[in-house]
């Protein structure tokens, strides 16, 4: 009957719409995945180039001026409240680099965090290595902090400021925090905190570290 025919056409139209919508969603997902991969690749390549420039500048600071001994007291020991020095590279200010020898990871650290800066490299969230309250955050994708989910208590973490002062830390805690628990990023027992999102993006993975070695101490 005409009524039945119209009903069949309506069902067919709905199925066609759903198929088209499904295809569109798949395309969108593919485009988003490709975009993410492009971001990851671009960030990784950019960090390699920045690391090379930053390492060269840190090495310049490591050169002891003529007439001075290697036992010169670092500026931060004389004034621990001083701002951490920065180096400008390609228009961004970097506060130093962070290394995880056990994982062959080495990252430049941008002085101030923003969503745009996070797409380039890990960022200082707040605090200072000089005052034993440095907090560093990064994305959880490959090339940034995706690996910290595999870290273990006892792992070594190194932070080197742009003056060449190297601070050694030992991992003492690994926690998963809810978004509203950001106050727990600043545990008094931690001299350095690293954090990123979990794979679902719902919670925060935090690695807490204690200082075990520092220049002049």
VENCOR-V895702 format. One line per field, one symbol per residue. ss: DSSP state (~ for helix, > for strand, _ for the rest). psi: psi as a letter, one per 30 degrees, with the letter a starting at -180 (. if undefined). A space follows every 50 residues. Layout:
ss->???
psi->???
This chain:
ss->_~~~~~~~~~~~~~~~~~~~~~~~~~~~~~~~~~~~~~~~~~~~~~~~~~ ~~~~~~~~~~~~____________~~~~________>>>__>>>>>>>>> ~~~_>>>>>>____~~~~___>>>>>_______>>>>_______~~~~~~ _____>>>>>>____>>>>>>>>>>>>>~~~~~~~~_____>>>>>>___ __>>>>>>>>>>>____
psi->leeeeeeeeeeeeeeeeeeeeeeeeeeeeeeeeeeeeeeeeeeeeeeeee eeeeeeeeeeffkkkkfllfgkkkefefifflkkllkkkhfkkkfalkki efghkjkljkekkleeeffelllkelakffghhkkklllglkfbgfffff llkfkkkkkklffgkkkklkkfkjlkklefhffffhkffkfkkkllllff gelkkkjklkkfkkkg.
